[in-house]
Amino acid sequence: MNFPLALCLLATYVALGVSLSCETCQGFGNTCSGQWQTCPPNKDSCVSVQVEGSGVLQAKVVMKTCIQSSECVQPPSSMNLGKAGRLLTQITCCEGNKCKKDPPALPPVNTTPNGKKCPACYVVHTLKCEEETIDCAGDENYCFEVSGTTNLGGMSAEMVMKGCTSSVSCNSTHDSGSFGSISVVAKASCTPAIGAASSVVASFGFLLQAFMGLLLLKLLG
C-alpha cells in the first residue's frame, strides 16, 4: 500500500469513528446472551437491566442493549403495584470486556411504609384496571400510571400498571419508543403521592420500555 492511499484510509477511519457494539438479549435469571449489534449514534454505552418481581410478577429477568450514557448514573428503582407485587430494577452500564461479567446482585427492597399513598393495579390484555389504595414504602414518593401496548419478538399485549414508585422512574419526558427489541406505545405519568410535599410532575423515560417489555417477557414465558 502506498503512503497517500494509507493516509486517505486513515483519514476516513478517523472521520467515521469507531462504532460501539453491545450484546443484545433478554431472558430469565441473572444474565443472558445474544448477538452483538452496532449502536445508533445517540447511544454510547452498553447496559444490563435487571428486574426482580414479587407476587404475581415473581421472576428475575435481565436485558442487555445500547443506552445513552446519561442514563447510566442512577440508583435502583422500585415500583409497588399493590397486591400484584413489586418490581425492583437496577441498571449497570459497562464497556469492553467488563460487559462479559455478570451484573452485581440487586439490593434488598425497602418495604418500610413512608406515609404516602397511591392507587394501584395491574392487568394484561385490557386497558381497564380495578384500583386499590396502597401504602408506599422507602423512597417511593410518586404515584405512577402506565397504559398502552408493548411488543416483543412479534408478540404484543395491552397493559395497565399503577402504583407507587421512586423518582428514578420519573426521570424523563418521553412515553413511547424502543429499547433493544422492545417497542412501546403507551401513556405514562408520575405525580406526587398523597402526602408528598413535592409538586413535580414527570413522565417515564427508558425504564417504561424496560418495565413493560420485561413484563411481557414473563407473560410469554
Secondary structure, DSSP 4 states (H G I P E B T S, - for coil): --HHHHHHHHHHHHHH-PPPEEEEEEEESS----EEEEPPTT--EEEEEEEEE-GGG-EEEEEEEEE-GGGSS---EEEE-GGG-EEEEEEEEE-GGGGGSPPPPPPPP---EEEEEEEEEEEES-S----EEEEEETT--EEEEEEEEEEETTEEEEEEEEEEE-GGGS-BS---EEETTEEEEEEEEEEEPBT------BB--HHHHHHHHHHHHHHH-
